[in-house]
């Protein structure tokens, strides 16, 4: 037997693949980085209007509450729930949408669903007693879970919807926060939480002529069912039967909604700059009898811990979720374990990781040939980059959509749509006249934090958060910031930084916040603040790690790597706990369980 026979990696020409990856990356690089996208405001503000729930008039609020949380998505809901469980019931959630849900309030496009398993993605399943109906729940069910949490924990009582924060300032003489909103509210709050999330401010591509289009258009996060027909549950969009539609973007959103559009439109033109890697989803309904067996006390935390261990290299005897995320990690571990002990050095381990990825991406590209009938279309759908250079996608019907009559892939060879006219889109000099343009252009990620939040938190002595973070993000545990007492920022960076299952970061942070606030209440403390020393040591510890593990600068451009543009030294602090997600969750659980809260001052 030859050396390469039976060895799929050895049969690959790795140097040719690396060269291909580089060529495809280079043709997509744009010097303007995030500036290639348009901030939605002024004459484009109609793209932000809420098509789902009408705004109701109310009087401004001018009272005092114990805890205010900015953002009514998973972050606000899980933190609010944990606070209520800890006896802190005076909780107010501020949300710019018309209901709870955050991303899942806005993302109601057809086919929307979570891309990590429902059992680890949807929060507080055990607490609410809900059984996900399928392995990857669709958007209506996730929104219902958000509403279920809000009702069970009475979070609707104090919530303010269709409300955006405009000003937040620490009042030292009163040991509380002043909060102002666009609805005329001006109230105070002892504590402040922020969970504005990374994916809530939609953006538009900066295409010449975008304002000149005379047909109908909307962003996927504001889906216009009045125009398309159908509903978020997946009913046929019958009003598109005589319509020519262009959708711009082929990221995770498009992968999910294009199968529905392909069945509904007279003609569908999919404008692609960079193809997504699309692996098998293998979605299935949940067997109630099976769920009854696994849903014993503590089941969801066990599943969360198991997924994190399997996906990030921790120790786990079995793989409960067993999906595309854990499969790639399993491949990497097997490659590394195949190395001799003396070869388990960083350079060799990285090579093993790369080999596993080459093998997997080759399979993903080969799958396209087996599904898509037209060879030219199949070739244009192939992703030439490492799987974690962009958000991996999983879907069972996306590739088959291109076999539907009237569905056309308009590949731009990395250049993007050339311009938009009154009648349609222009790619490579060819105009495609359409009745409707749908923008699947995603959300702002690399823009300044205060721009996405809509305000800049003002801490002690007038320092703003953007000033404090002028040289890079600085926190303790990714949650607290020195100089900003009684404030908590719920997100992933500088904590576990678990990107594959983002809600795990949020639910864990909710536990930490509730534990600290309950401790303060039981001892009549008025202020909680990370010390300068603790913040410095935490950031110093973070800098000893390997740095960003996804979206490196040699990846094809995307929001993982700041669109391929070097973000500067400040970005170096956008990392996680050096020992990994499992180690962080273990560390922070021990930290809050001791009751010492090392590095945090509690004062009267």
Order of alpha helices (4+ residues) and beta strands (2+ residues): alpha-beta-beta-alpha-beta-alpha-alpha-alpha-alpha-beta-beta-beta-beta-beta-alpha-beta-alpha-beta-beta-alpha-alpha-alpha-alpha-alpha-beta-beta-beta-beta-beta-beta-alpha-alpha-beta-alpha-beta-alpha-alpha-beta
